């Protein structure tokens, strides 16, 4: 299985994509699987995500997103593929303190130990 989230194999609808180096994952599916909430602003083509007490606004085709209002720059831009936003795996560590690793060309591991769980 291409995803391992919190140490468990997970089947998501779309597999990670390796685009000659950076590995991308579908934004909505991964955020929701981590327990976060996702919004989409069609007018600005910007996704919003709330997870782990933080809020990120992630524009389509941009290497910069805002985290709680502060701009953050990634090494590569987001992509809009197959009618949805894809983000490089580095996004999760930068935005939500959830380290993500590419384990081979298209296998992704996300370490969820830092996610605050409701009691």
LONUMAR-166698 format. One line per field, with one value per residue: x, y, z of N, C-alpha, C, O in turn; residue in one letter; residue number from 1. Coordinates in steps of 0.02 Angstrom, whole numbers. Layout:
<martors>
nx	c(X, ...);
ny	c(Y, ...);
nz	c(Z, ...);
cax	c(X, ...);
cay	c(Y, ...);
caz	c(Z, ...);
cx	c(X, ...);
cy	c(Y, ...);
cz	c(Z, ...);
ox	c(X, ...);
oy	c(Y, ...);
oz	c(Z, ...);
type	c(A, ...);
seq	c(NUM, ...);
</martors>
This chain:
<martors>
nx	c(42, 27, 21, 63, 1, 18, 84, 7, -48, -136, -272, -301, -399, -322, -160, 5, 106, 256, 348, 471, 558, 502, 374, 202, 40, -139, -220, -348, -392, -288, -279, -410, -407, -315, -390, -424, -508, -569, -582, -638, -608, -679, -674, -548, -468, -411, -368, -421, -367, -390, -306, -235, -239, -204, -218, -213, -197, -200, -147, -184, -61, 53, 203, 196, 109, -11, 5, -88, -99, 31, 152, 223, 353, 371, 476, 437, 299, 119, 3, -127, -214, -308, -430, -412, -324, -153, -19, 155, 239, 312, 236, 150, 229, 279, 164, 77, 152, 169, 269, 317, 368, 449, 456, 537, 497, 357, 294, 224, 249, 171, 197, 104, 113, 119, -5, -137, -254, -426, -499);
ny	c(-59, 112, 213, 248, 286, 351, 234, 133, 39, 120, 139, 252, 349, 397, 369, 418, 536, 538, 662, 672, 684, 773, 711, 702, 717, 690, 828, 850, 717, 666, 761, 749, 614, 622, 682, 813, 964, 1023, 1155, 1237, 1374, 1428, 1546, 1606, 1499, 1425, 1316, 1277, 1220, 1145, 1082, 1001, 1112, 1218, 1328, 1322, 1405, 1365, 1402, 1361, 1300, 1364, 1402, 1451, 1456, 1506, 1502, 1507, 1641, 1680, 1689, 1546, 1462, 1331, 1203, 1169, 1205, 1189, 1080, 1067, 936, 813, 871, 912, 977, 950, 920, 942, 819, 876, 980, 941, 925, 1055, 1133, 1072, 1007, 872, 755, 696, 568, 510, 348, 266, 281, 311, 287, 338, 394, 453, 529, 528, 558, 684, 742, 820, 740, 731, 714);
nz	c(0, -40, 58, 226, 374, 530, 566, 515, 373, 242, 133, 11, -106, -213, -276, -217, -310, -397, -459, -543, -432, -316, -209, -221, -143, -132, -71, 1, 33, 115, 221, 276, 314, 415, 510, 497, 438, 281, 163, 12, -88, -223, -299, -272, -293, -188, -58, 107, 265, 422, 558, 696, 780, 700, 557, 383, 227, 62, -91, -261, -375, -318, -226, -102, 51, 176, 351, 488, 455, 424, 296, 216, 134, 19, -55, -183, -296, -264, -349, -472, -512, -597, -562, -430, -284, -259, -148, -104, -5, 98, 146, 253, 369, 379, 392, 487, 582, 560, 517, 357, 246, 100, 52, -45, -222, -232, -111, 41, 205, 349, 502, 639, 773, 830, 821, 899, 997, 1027, 1187);
cax	c(0, 72, 18, 66, -16, 18, 110, -39, -60, -200, -290, -336, -424, -271, -92, 53, 138, 325, 357, 543, 589, 454, 316, 140, -18, -201, -228, -410, -394, -240, -301, -469, -387, -280, -440, -433, -564, -546, -629, -613, -634, -675, -656, -475, -434, -371, -394, -408, -365, -380, -282, -184, -243, -176, -256, -173, -230, -153, -168, -168, -2, 95, 249, 186, 44, -10, -8, -112, -88, 101, 173, 273, 373, 392, 528, 403, 229, 63, -20, -197, -216, -368, -482, -402, -260, -101, 35, 215, 233, 343, 184, 120, 274, 285, 101, 42, 198, 160, 322, 300, 429, 443, 489, 536, 474, 287, 267, 225, 236, 157, 205, 49, 120, 113, -73, -175, -315, -478, -509);
cay	c(0, 169, 258, 224, 344, 331, 167, 85, 46, 153, 142, 313, 344, 413, 353, 473, 546, 561, 702, 681, 706, 784, 666, 739, 679, 729, 870, 837, 649, 657, 802, 719, 552, 642, 709, 884, 990, 1054, 1197, 1259, 1438, 1424, 1611, 1618, 1435, 1415, 1269, 1291, 1159, 1153, 1020, 1007, 1180, 1267, 1337, 1338, 1423, 1339, 1418, 1317, 1316, 1411, 1372, 1484, 1451, 1543, 1461, 1554, 1709, 1693, 1654, 1492, 1442, 1262, 1197, 1162, 1228, 1143, 1065, 1052, 878, 770, 912, 923, 1004, 903, 956, 901, 790, 921, 1025, 918, 943, 1128, 1164, 1042, 970, 801, 737, 649, 543, 467, 285, 241, 333, 332, 266, 394, 381, 512, 517, 564, 563, 754, 766, 823, 700, 751, 664);
caz	c(0, -45, 116, 294, 415, 600, 572, 486, 301, 228, 62, -9, -174, -264, -254, -222, -376, -397, -519, -552, -370, -262, -206, -208, -121, -137, -12, 39, 60, 170, 278, 308, 347, 477, 557, 485, 399, 220, 126, -53, -112, -296, -328, -266, -305, -128, -9, 178, 306, 494, 587, 749, 808, 652, 495, 324, 164, 13, -160, -318, -416, -282, -179, -37, 84, 240, 410, 539, 430, 409, 236, 221, 66, 8, -107, -248, -291, -265, -417, -480, -557, -589, -530, -358, -262, -236, -114, -90, 62, 148, 171, 316, 423, 383, 412, 544, 625, 546, 470, 303, 214, 42, 64, -114, -268, -224, -47, 87, 276, 389, 573, 671, 847, 853, 813, 962, 994, 1075, 1239);
cx	c(44, 71, 25, 57, -22, 39, 65, -46, -130, -211, -330, -355, -372, -202, -47, 83, 208, 336, 430, 576, 538, 395, 256, 85, -80, -217, -288, -409, -349, -261, -360, -452, -350, -327, -452, -494, -535, -601, -597, -647, -624, -652, -581, -434, -384, -406, -378, -408, -353, -363, -232, -182, -216, -222, -210, -219, -180, -178, -145, -105, 43, 143, 243, 115, 46, -29, -25, -94, -16, 121, 229, 288, 398, 444, 499, 331, 179, 43, -95, -202, -281, -422, -474, -331, -215, -46, 95, 212, 265, 292, 160, 164, 278, 221, 74, 86, 187, 213, 298, 364, 410, 486, 490, 505, 402, 255, 276, 209, 224, 158, 155, 56, 111, 42, -109, -240, -364, -489, -580);
cy	c(62, 218, 218, 285, 321, 259, 113, 94, 73, 153, 207, 306, 356, 399, 415, 476, 572, 597, 721, 709, 717, 735, 708, 692, 722, 762, 849, 768, 640, 698, 770, 653, 566, 671, 783, 901, 1029, 1097, 1214, 1323, 1439, 1490, 1624, 1556, 1420, 1365, 1294, 1225, 1177, 1084, 1038, 1078, 1234, 1271, 1359, 1356, 1409, 1354, 1366, 1344, 1368, 1374, 1404, 1472, 1493, 1495, 1509, 1626, 1725, 1655, 1603, 1469, 1370, 1260, 1190, 1186, 1171, 1132, 1055, 998, 840, 806, 918, 949, 948, 944, 911, 877, 834, 967, 1004, 932, 1018, 1160, 1137, 1001, 895, 781, 685, 631, 503, 406, 248, 295, 355, 306, 323, 371, 448, 493, 559, 573, 634, 781, 763, 784, 725, 695, 638);
cz	c(0, 14, 181, 339, 487, 610, 542, 411, 289, 153, 51, -82, -228, -235, -259, -292, -366, -462, -527, -489, -315, -267, -183, -186, -127, -70, 30, 72, 120, 231, 314, 343, 413, 529, 549, 444, 340, 190, 59, -72, -187, -328, -327, -281, -249, -82, 61, 215, 378, 523, 642, 778, 763, 591, 439, 266, 109, -57, -210, -354, -383, -236, -110, -13, 146, 296, 466, 520, 411, 346, 249, 150, 65, -47, -177, -241, -286, -338, -416, -534, -544, -549, -455, -344, -236, -204, -106, -18, 116, 180, 240, 376, 434, 412, 478, 590, 620, 495, 419, 266, 153, 54, -2, -158, -257, -160, 3, 158, 311, 463, 611, 746, 873, 848, 880, 952, 1047, 1125, 1240);
ox	c(94, 115, -3, 99, -62, 16, 81, -48, -178, -165, -384, -331, -377, -188, -60, 84, 219, 334, 449, 619, 532, 371, 260, 83, -75, -226, -281, -424, -368, -261, -360, -479, -355, -307, -486, -527, -484, -660, -536, -708, -569, -616, -554, -372, -326, -466, -328, -445, -311, -399, -193, -128, -208, -260, -172, -272, -124, -225, -94, -98, 70, 126, 280, 67, 100, -74, 17, -75, -3, 108, 275, 243, 440, 456, 534, 304, 194, 64, -124, -195, -304, -456, -523, -286, -237, -29, 89, 184, 245, 302, 151, 139, 279, 225, 51, 61, 195, 202, 263, 407, 361, 546, 449, 488, 386, 194, 329, 161, 263, 124, 162, 9, 96, 29, -111, -276, -344, -489, -597);
oy	c(65, 260, 164, 330, 277, 225, 54, 150, 53, 166, 216, 261, 328, 416, 459, 427, 621, 566, 779, 754, 675, 720, 744, 634, 784, 729, 831, 762, 610, 672, 765, 639, 528, 685, 813, 856, 1063, 1078, 1206, 1327, 1450, 1489, 1650, 1559, 1404, 1371, 1328, 1179, 1220, 1036, 1084, 1102, 1291, 1225, 1407, 1326, 1437, 1322, 1332, 1405, 1412, 1321, 1386, 1478, 1513, 1453, 1547, 1666, 1778, 1595, 1616, 1459, 1350, 1310, 1205, 1187, 1114, 1169, 1036, 1012, 835, 775, 929, 943, 906, 998, 850, 911, 829, 992, 1048, 950, 1041, 1207, 1175, 965, 858, 790, 637, 673, 466, 412, 204, 348, 413, 303, 353, 333, 495, 446, 620, 594, 643, 837, 711, 796, 739, 636, 596);
oz	c(36, 20, 189, 340, 503, 656, 545, 387, 322, 114, 78, -117, -282, -177, -299, -329, -331, -516, -519, -494, -270, -321, -133, -207, -128, -19, 89, 131, 170, 287, 375, 396, 461, 585, 590, 417, 346, 191, 50, -72, -212, -377, -375, -283, -260, -69, 72, 197, 394, 513, 635, 798, 784, 576, 445, 257, 108, -81, -202, -362, -417, -210, -64, -51, 168, 289, 489, 563, 383, 341, 288, 110, 106, -81, -226, -185, -301, -382, -365, -593, -488, -508, -419, -385, -198, -229, -103, 25, 174, 236, 283, 429, 491, 451, 520, 633, 669, 435, 437, 255, 153, 66, -14, -133, -270, -156, 6, 169, 302, 483, 614, 779, 932, 870, 912, 904, 1104, 1107, 1281);
type	c(X, X, X, X, X, X, X, X, X, X, X, X, X, X, X, X, X, X, X, X, X, X, X, X, X, X, X, X, X, X, X, X, X, X, X, X, X, X, X, X, X, X, X, X, X, X, X, X, X, X, X, X, X, X, X, X, X, X, X, X, X, X, X, X, X, X, X, X, X, X, X, X, X, X, X, X, X, X, X, X, X, X, X, X, X, X, X, X, X, X, X, X, X, X, X, X, X, X, X, X, X, X, X, X, X, X, X, X, X, X, X, X, X, X, X, X, X, X, X);
seq	c(1, 2, 3, 4, 5, 6, 7, 8, 9, 10, 11, 12, 13, 14, 15, 16, 17, 18, 19, 20, 21, 22, 23, 24, 25, 26, 27, 28, 29, 30, 31, 32, 33, 34, 35, 36, 37, 38, 39, 40, 41, 42, 43, 44, 45, 46, 47, 48, 49, 50, 51, 52, 53, 54, 55, 56, 57, 58, 59, 60, 61, 62, 63, 64, 65, 66, 67, 68, 69, 70, 71, 72, 73, 74, 75, 76, 77, 78, 79, 80, 81, 82, 83, 84, 85, 86, 87, 88, 89, 90, 91, 92, 93, 94, 95, 96, 97, 98, 99, 100, 101, 102, 103, 104, 105, 106, 107, 108, 109, 110, 111, 112, 113, 114, 115, 116, 117, 118, 119);
</martors>
